[in-house]
């Protein structure tokens, strides 16, 4: 996330990784990982990659993510619609 979004998922855990140091400072309770520390020079990409890897393992083992702790369970299914097919989609000739 860049400017921060406080969404989760009712289907699976969401691990929030923030690469914007200002946003992370403003919303630390909504984020799981501060990747902005790479930009600040406080961590390397490898260190943050290791943190992400460890966080994925902890989440897979059952540790709640920030969005889960905050109760975010947004869900929208937009893949299929129930609109009937009309003559405009039928082949002509």
C-alpha positions in Angstrom: 0.0 0.0 0.0 1.2 3.5 -0.7 -1.2 5.9 1.0 -2.7 3.2 3.2 -5.9 1.2 2.9 -7.7 -0.3 5.8 -9.1 -3.4 4.2 -9.0 -7.0 4.9 -10.5 -10.1 3.5 -13.3 -12.4 4.7 -11.7 -15.2 2.6 -8.0 -15.1 3.5 -5.5 -13.2 5.6 -4.2 -9.9 4.2 -0.6 -9.0 5.1 -0.3 -5.2 4.7 3.2 -4.1 3.5 3.7 -0.4 3.5 6.5 1.1 1.4 5.7 4.7 2.3 7.4 5.8 5.6 5.0 8.7 6.1 2.0 6.5 5.7 3.4 3.8 8.0 4.1 6.5 10.7 0.5 7.7 10.4 -1.1 4.2 10.4 1.2 1.7 12.1 -1.7 -0.2 13.7 -3.1 -1.0 10.2 0.1 -2.3 8.7 2.0 -5.5 9.2 5.4 -4.6 7.7 7.2 -1.3 7.2 9.1 -1.6 3.9 9.7 2.1 3.9 12.7 1.5 6.2 14.5 0.5 3.0 14.0 4.1 1.6 15.0 5.5 5.0 18.2 3.5 4.9 17.4 1.6 8.1 17.1 -1.8 6.4 18.1 -3.6 3.3 15.8 -5.2 0.8 17.1 -8.6 2.0 16.3 -7.8 5.6 12.7 -6.7 4.7 12.3 -9.7 2.4 13.3 -11.9 5.4 10.7 -10.1 7.6 8.0 -10.7 4.9 9.0 -14.3 4.7 8.8 -14.8 8.5 5.5 -12.9 8.6 4.0 -15.2 6.0 5.1 -18.2 8.0 3.6 -16.8 11.2 0.4 -16.0 9.4 0.2 -19.5 7.9 0.7 -20.8 11.5 -2.3 -18.9 12.7 -1.0 -15.5 13.9 -3.5 -12.8 13.2 -2.7 -10.0 10.7 -3.3 -6.3 11.4 -6.5 -6.4 9.4 -7.7 -9.5 11.2 -7.0 -7.9 14.6 -9.0 -4.8 13.5 -11.9 -6.9 12.3 -11.7 -5.9 8.6 -13.6 -8.5 6.5 -14.4 -6.8 3.2 -15.6 -9.0 0.4 -17.0 -8.4 -3.1 -17.6 -11.0 -5.7 -17.6 -9.3 -9.1 -16.5 -12.1 -11.4 -19.8 -13.2 -12.7 -23.1 -11.4 -13.3 -26.6 -12.6 -13.6 -27.5 -10.5 -16.6 -29.1 -12.6 -19.3 -27.4 -12.7 -22.7 -29.3 -10.7 -25.2 -29.5 -10.7 -29.0 -26.5 -8.3 -29.2 -24.1 -11.1 -28.2 -25.5 -13.7 -30.6 -23.8 -14.4 -33.9 -25.4 -13.0 -37.0 -25.7 -14.4 -40.5 
